[in-house]
Amino acid sequence: MNKQAIPLFKALTIAGSDSIGGAGIQADMKTIAALGGYAATAITALTAQNTLGVHAVYEIPASFVARQIDAVVSDTGADIVKTGMLYSKDIIETVASRLKHYALSPVVVDPVMLSKNGAALLAEDAIPALISQLFPLAFIVTPNIPEAAHISGIKIQNITDAEKAAKYIHKLGPANVLIKGGHALHSSDIKSSNTVIDILYTGKSFAYIEGEYLPAKHVHGTGCVYASAIAAYLAKGCGIAEAVRQAKKFVVLCIKKSFSPGRGYDVMEPFSTLAPYQ
């Protein structure tokens, strides 16, 4: 009888809970587990949502978010931390305080602001705290085009705009910036092919992370899975560019295997990438 495999790394994900299971804490945990890790959590908010949208949000008191982080770190520790939906200024300040208190690193920050259908997942007055308190602690931040445009004030219509926004965000403190191109950044400026481009800026140079263009897919939770996969590959020892490239391959595979359990957006099942499920 074979011994049960022991996870390769321990991750702490600090994010909101998605009741349909396609994004947030649930997507983070499944992604980390599928890539060989063990995921502990600190939940920042409960959402009542399904494939049609977010119907309600219940904020967890910041003091209780701190208690969750304390409970995890004082026992198991964490090889890597990933943050997602933080929702409020108080929670952001509390998370930043606990990260500094325990000297937790590396930290992957997904600056979640809106849901797939446009529901606000971060209070407007919390954005300055996110930038000033959390960005300087981040090994990498992973905004999508709307988030990067909001943070930088730069209208992003092409790769040159994205590079400018990445440089601006880098000056706010993170060691690395990944701007997720989605459907907005095609690769015609770099290579003529049916791909989209994500822009990785290390403070010294740019890397252009290509992925297959999947125009027909409207999938819930892609940002959560992508950021969690980056965290997993970093924890497994990859350098930043390789971690992003491997995570991109993983999320594209998840998108290809996405399905429609309800009447709205498709969802991904990260475990579908494993051999027994194929």
C-alpha positions in Angstrom: 0.0 0.0 0.0 1.4 3.4 -1.1 1.8 6.1 1.5 -0.3 9.1 1.1 1.5 11.9 -0.7 2.5 14.8 1.5 1.8 18.3 0.1 4.9 20.1 -1.3 4.2 23.4 0.4 1.9 25.3 2.7 0.0 28.3 1.5 -2.3 30.8 3.3 -5.0 32.4 1.1 -6.7 35.5 2.5 -9.8 36.2 0.5 -13.6 36.2 0.3 -15.8 33.1 0.1 -17.7 32.3 -3.1 -20.9 30.3 -2.4 -21.0 28.9 -5.9 -17.4 27.7 -5.5 -16.0 29.1 -8.7 -13.8 31.9 -7.4 -12.4 33.3 -4.1 -11.3 31.0 -1.3 -12.8 27.9 -2.9 -10.9 28.5 -6.2 -7.7 29.3 -4.4 -7.8 26.1 -2.3 -8.6 23.9 -5.3 -5.9 25.4 -7.4 -3.2 25.1 -4.6 -4.2 21.5 -3.9 -4.2 20.6 -7.6 -0.7 22.0 -7.9 0.6 20.0 -4.9 0.2 22.3 -2.0 -1.8 22.5 1.2 -4.1 25.6 1.6 -5.1 27.2 4.8 -7.4 30.2 4.8 -8.4 33.5 6.4 -11.9 34.5 5.1 -12.5 38.2 4.7 -16.1 38.2 3.5 -19.0 35.9 2.7 -20.7 36.4 -0.6 -24.1 35.1 -1.7 -23.4 34.5 -5.3 -24.0 32.1 -8.2 -23.2 31.9 -11.8 -25.5 34.9 -12.5 -23.8 37.3 -10.1 -23.1 38.5 -6.6 -26.3 39.0 -4.7 -25.0 40.1 -1.2 -21.7 40.5 0.7 -21.2 40.1 4.4 -18.0 41.6 5.7 -16.1 39.6 8.4 -14.9 41.9 11.2 -11.2 42.8 10.8 -10.4 41.6 14.3 -11.7 38.1 13.3 -9.7 38.1 10.1 -6.6 38.7 12.3 -7.6 35.8 14.6 -7.8 33.5 11.6 -4.3 34.6 10.4 -2.9 34.2 13.9 -4.4 30.7 14.3 -2.9 29.5 11.0 0.6 31.1 11.2 1.2 30.3 14.9 0.6 26.6 14.1 1.5 25.6 10.6 3.2 28.7 9.2 3.0 29.5 5.5 5.5 29.1 2.7 3.6 31.6 0.7 0.6 34.0 1.1 -2.0 35.0 -1.5 -4.5 37.7 -1.0 -7.7 38.2 -3.0 -10.9 40.0 -2.1 -10.1 42.1 1.0 -13.3 44.3 0.8 -12.6 47.1 3.3 -10.0 49.5 4.5 -10.0 48.0 8.0 -9.4 44.5 6.7 -6.6 45.7 4.4 -4.8 47.5 7.3 -5.3 44.4 9.5 -3.9 42.0 6.9 -0.9 44.2 6.2 -0.2 44.5 10.0 -0.3 40.7 10.4 1.9 40.1 7.4 4.5 42.5 8.8 4.2 41.1 12.3 5.0 37.5 11.1 7.3 38.7 8.3 5.4 36.5 5.9 6.7 36.3 2.4 6.5 36.0 -0.5 3.1 37.6 -0.9 1.0 37.4 -4.1 -1.6 40.3 -4.2 -4.5 40.0 -6.5 -6.2 43.4 -6.2 -9.8 42.2 -6.5 -12.0 45.2 -7.1 -15.0 43.9 -9.2 -16.7 40.6 -9.8 -17.1 39.1 -13.3 -20.5 40.9 -13.6 -19.3 44.2 -12.2 -20.3 43.9 -8.6 -18.0 45.9 -6.2 -15.7 43.7 -4.2 -13.6 46.4 -2.8 -14.9 49.6 -1.2 -13.8 52.8 -3.0 -12.2 54.2 0.2 -10.2 51.0 0.6 -8.2 51.4 -2.6 -5.7 53.9 -1.1 -5.1 51.5 1.8 -4.5 48.6 -0.6 -1.9 50.7 -2.5 -0.1 52.2 0.5 -0.3 49.3 3.0 -0.3 46.1 0.9 1.5 46.9 -2.4 4.9 47.5 -0.6 4.7 44.0 0.9 3.9 42.3 -2.3 6.3 40.1 -4.3 3.9 40.4 -7.2 0.6 42.2 -7.8 -1.7 40.8 -10.5 -4.3 43.5 -11.7 -6.4 43.0 -14.8 -6.8 45.8 -17.3 -9.7 47.6 -15.5 -7.9 47.3 -12.1 -4.5 48.5 -13.6 -6.2 51.4 -15.3 -8.0 52.4 -12.1 -4.8 52.2 -10.0 -2.6 54.0 -12.5 -5.0 56.5 -14.1 -3.8 55.3 -17.5 -6.3 54.3 -20.2 -5.0 50.9 -21.4 -5.7 50.1 -25.0 -2.5 48.4 -26.1 0.7 46.9 -24.9 2.5 50.2 -24.7 -0.2 51.5 -22.4 0.0 48.4 -20.3 3.8 48.8 -20.0 3.4 52.4 -18.8 0.8 51.3 -16.2 3.1 48.5 -15.0 5.9 50.9 -14.4 3.6 53.3 -12.5 2.3 50.4 -10.3 5.8 49.2 -9.7 6.7 52.5 -8.2 4.0 52.0 -5.6 6.1 49.3 -4.0 5.6 45.7 -5.3 8.7 43.9 -6.5 6.9 42.7 -9.6 3.8 43.6 -11.5 1.7 41.4 -13.8 -1.0 43.1 -15.9 -3.4 40.5 -17.2 -4.3 41.3 -20.7 -7.4 39.2 -21.1 -9.1 40.0 -24.4 -7.7 43.6 -24.5 -4.0 42.9 -25.3 -3.4 40.9 -28.4 0.0 39.9 -29.6 0.1 41.7 -32.9 2.7 44.1 -31.6 5.0 41.2 -30.8 4.0 38.2 -32.9 1.2 37.6 -35.3 -0.7 34.7 -33.8 -4.0 33.9 -32.1 -2.7 34.8 -28.6 -3.2 37.3 -25.9 -0.4 38.9 -23.8 0.1 39.4 -20.1 2.8 42.0 -19.2 5.2 41.1 -16.4 7.4 43.9 -15.2 10.2 43.1 -12.7 11.5 46.7 -12.3 14.3 46.0 -14.7 12.7 44.4 -17.7 9.5 43.2 -19.3 8.4 39.7 -20.1 5.5 39.0 -22.4 3.5 36.0 -21.3 1.5 34.6 -24.1 -1.7 32.5 -23.8 -4.2 31.1 -26.3 -7.0 33.5 -27.1 -10.3 31.9 -26.1 -12.9 34.5 -27.2 -16.0 32.4 -26.7 -15.3 31.7 -23.0 -16.9 33.8 -20.2 -15.5 32.1 -17.2 -15.9 33.0 -13.5 -12.8 32.9 -11.2 -10.0 33.1 -13.7 -8.1 35.8 -11.8 -8.3 33.8 -8.5 -7.0 30.7 -10.2 -4.2 32.5 -12.0 -2.9 34.3 -8.9 -3.1 31.1 -6.8 -1.3 29.2 -9.5 1.5 31.8 -9.5 1.7 31.5 -5.7 1.9 27.7 -6.1 4.7 27.7 -8.6 6.7 30.3 -6.6 6.3 28.1 -3.6 7.6 25.2 -5.6 10.8 27.1 -6.4 10.2 28.7 -9.8 11.6 32.1 -10.6 9.0 34.9 -11.2 8.9 34.7 -15.0 8.7 30.9 -15.0 6.0 30.9 -12.3 3.9 33.2 -14.3 4.4 31.2 -17.5 3.5 27.9 -15.8 0.5 29.5 -14.1 -0.7 30.9 -17.4 -0.6 27.5 -19.0 -2.5 26.1 -16.0 -5.3 28.7 -16.1 -5.7 28.3 -19.9 -6.1 24.6 -19.4 -8.7 25.2 -16.7 -10.6 27.6 -19.0 -10.6 25.0 -21.7 -12.1 22.5 -19.3 -14.6 24.9 -17.8 -18.3 24.0 -17.8 -21.7 25.5 -17.1 -23.3 24.3 -13.9 -25.9 27.0 -13.8 -27.6 29.6 -16.0 -24.8 32.2 -16.0 -21.0 32.2 -16.4 -19.0 29.0 -16.8 -16.8 27.9 -13.9 -13.5 26.1 -13.7 -12.6 22.9 -11.8 -8.8 23.0 -11.2 -8.9 19.3 -10.3 -10.0 18.5 -13.9 -6.4 19.2 -14.9 -5.3 16.0 -13.0 -4.9 12.7 -14.8 -7.7 10.8 -13.0 -10.2 13.4 -14.1 -9.2 13.6 -17.7 
